[in-house]
Amino acid sequence: MAMVDMKQIHGLEDVTGLLTRPDELRQRAVEQGCLFFRGLLDPGSVLEVRRQVLGVCRDHGWLADESDLMDGVANPGIRVGESGIPSWQAFYDDVQRIRDFHALALDPSMIGMLEALFGETVLAHSRNICRLVFPDMNAHSTPPHQDNYFIGGSDETWTAWIPLGDCPEELGGLAVNRGSHRRGMLETTEGVGPGGRQVYVEDDSTWVGGDYECGDVIILHSLTIHQGRDNVTSDRLRISTDYRYQPRSHPVREDSLQPHMNWLTWDEIYEQWDEEDPVKYYWKGWDLDVVTREPR
């Protein structure tokens, strides 16, 4: 099992009210390394992305026959974990071509919230990630890790985790080791699950998590430890997105502006989009401090 046991897990605390008090918002971010916003996004926009991702699942035969598309009922004869195998890559390439999946990262409510946090203009990384977890696939829950290991660039990069639909505890969701960013960059070792890397977590660590509703957003500092919780339902898929953001004046590593997994080029992703779509290459005209990834 990729997920580690959590002896102390507390409920999610909505800080939406602090958006009008940015100094307090930033102080809470410094203290806790994570911020939860109940209903930040329009559920209709989130559900539209869910509909399109589940449409790809259906096209690949991953949904139960004659089930309602939006219920996300897994085909009982199929279990596919995130990997480089051909069936996963074919699915993931089709998801990366979904225009609304990328547009959701640029939602004005998201950008406005992050401008309040950063106190300046925002750079949304274009390397957008979709997570899909089958039931009975506990080895494919994301292990405890820090995103900074994978992102580099600015230490003030934050990840937004967004469930594509309601995500009760039994479906899994994200658990965050509150305040762990204050420990700095930790040693990363080989792990089981997406990303294949993990960090050590102390037994008495304090975690936050719980039920998420469609439209909810939780963001976390790149040094904050977090993990995916196991999907313990009998038949439902869990679908979520990871979007990453930083102050635009900070350095950004070049691979954060490339497609996730690099199985497709941007031209291939954009091939069927409108020629003048503003989501295409939105970052190209900005004066960014792009740095090269250091070899490990």
ABEGO torsion letter per residue (X at the ends): XABBBBABBBBBBBAAAAAABAAAAAAAAAAAGBBBBBGABBAAAAAAAAAAAAAAAAAAGABBBGBBAAAGBBBAABBBBBBABAAAAAAAAAAAABAAAAAAAABAAAAAAAAAAAGBBBBBBABBBBBBBBBGBAAABBBBBBAAAAAEEBAABBBBBBBBEBBBAAAEEBBBBBGAAAAEBBBBBBBBEBGGBBBBBBAABBBBEEBBBBGBBBBBBAABBBBBBBBABAABBBBBBBBBBBBAABBBBAAAABBBGGABBAAAAAAABBAABAABGAAAABBBBBBBBBBX
